[in-house]
Amino acid sequence: MNQLVGSLRRAATGETPTKVVIVLPALGAGGSEHVVNLVANHWVGLGFEVTIVTLEPPDARPYYSFSSAIRIVRVGVPAQRASRLKAAWLAVQRVRRIRRTIQAVRPDFVLSFLTRTNVLSLIATWGSGIPTIVSERNNPEAQPFGGVWKWLQKRLYPHAFGLVTMTEGALDYFAPHGRRKTWVIPNAVDLPQEWKNMRGGNRLTAVGRLTHQKGFDLLLEAFARIEASFPDWKLVIWGEGEDRAALEGKRRDLGLDGRVDMPGVTGRPGQWIETADVFVLSSRYEGWGIVLLEAMAAGLPVVSFNCQFGPSAMVTDGEDGLLVESGNAEALADALASVLADSDLRVRLSEAAVESAARYMPERILAQWDGVASEALANSRKKVTA
């Protein structure tokens, strides 16, 4: 690993500095944004010139802290609901502005995150000769996409220099003949350096966007089954999203208004770990489920649906957490009840979780991203010297 870092550092600080463009929709609070934050700051530390391109308005502010050496370009055409004709026009504008930025930077390689942005990035770099790496951050089979995006994904991905997924299951979705180079790189766990332990308030905690994917409706159903047996416990769901009104209505219908808090996005990254006593992941599907890993690293007992993909890679059922049948609210309720009722079980699971999460420390994961950069640079420089 040290030899690879040294090689990248020498390449980055040579006569022609290494330049990379990273493209993603936005720099808000999310797992993809977090990994971009880690990778970009790391590569700048090696001497890379890093430009991040987002679709956001010019006045948007990042949730995570980026090095001042990183240039952030916001093209000003954010994702939005639109008619089919207007959506096509907006997509063309995004491609033009992404391409214009890439042409101005002239990077050694481009790294793109999330399916729609990956498609836009591949169109924007078409014919440029610049190695473009696309990174899938979700379960590609389960996430909803329109037929046009699926069609474009299928035809454009084979032209990417390489594909990064977070699990083997996600990689298997893509036909072998449609991939050139592939890497399976899970998310790193990167907790805030200074966080205060304010636990002990009997808070069952969940974190994520308030969307159908995250299964908070199932979590509310599960909690409603057991809340009378645990009057001292409260459920806290951190996050924001388009399903807020529906979830608030379900909370009311289940008689949980006084038992479930939905405070929105945390004021700073990882703040939720300070007050959580037990963590639950109720997602219908995931690309990885980084909040589950963060909870484990922070010494929390965890309960999770065994959804595809991610939880089974992080959690060994009964040893460092509990896994239950995906989508089964009754099974989730039973598992939660067993953890809330048994303080010794909580201690045992939390201690084992910390050890398991150590496999995903940033230095290990960033070394894998350095390997991606090394292969892309070797390809880029072959073309320059050919």
Sequence and secondary structure as in RCSB ss.txt:
>XXXX:A:sequence
MNQLVGSLRRAATGETPTKVVIVLPALGAGGSEHVVNLVANHWVGLGFEVTIVTLEPPDARPYYSFSSAIRIVRV
GVPAQRASRLKAAWLAVQRVRRIRRTIQAVRPDFVLSFLTRTNVLSLIATWGSGIPTIVSERNNPEAQPFGGVWK
WLQKRLYPHAFGLVTMTEGALDYFAPHGRRKTWVIPNAVDLPQEWKNMRGGNRLTAVGRLTHQKGFDLLLEAFAR
IEASFPDWKLVIWGEGEDRAALEGKRRDLGLDGRVDMPGVTGRPGQWIETADVFVLSSRYEGWGIVLLEAMAAGL
PVVSFNCQFGPSAMVTDGEDGLLVESGNAEALADALASVLADSDLRVRLSEAAVESAARYMPERILAQWDGVASE
ALANSRKKVTA
>XXXX:A:secstr
 HHHHHHHHHHHTSSS  EEEEE S  SSSHHHHHHHHHHHHHHHTT EEEEEESS TT   SS   TTSEEEE 
S       HHHHHHHHHHHHHHHHHHHHHH  SEEEEESHHHHHHHHHHTTTT   EEEE  S TTTS   HHHH
HHHHHHGGGSSEEEESSHHHHHTS GGG SSEEE        SS      S EEEEES SSGGGTHHHHHHHHHH
HGGG TT EEEEE   TTHHHHHHHHHHTT TTTEEEEES SSTTGGGGT SEEEE  S  S  HHHHHHHHTT 
 EEEE  SSSHHHH  BTTTBEEE TT HHHHHHHHHHHHT HHHHHHHHHHHHHHHGGG HHHHHHHHHHHHHH
HHHHHHHHHH 
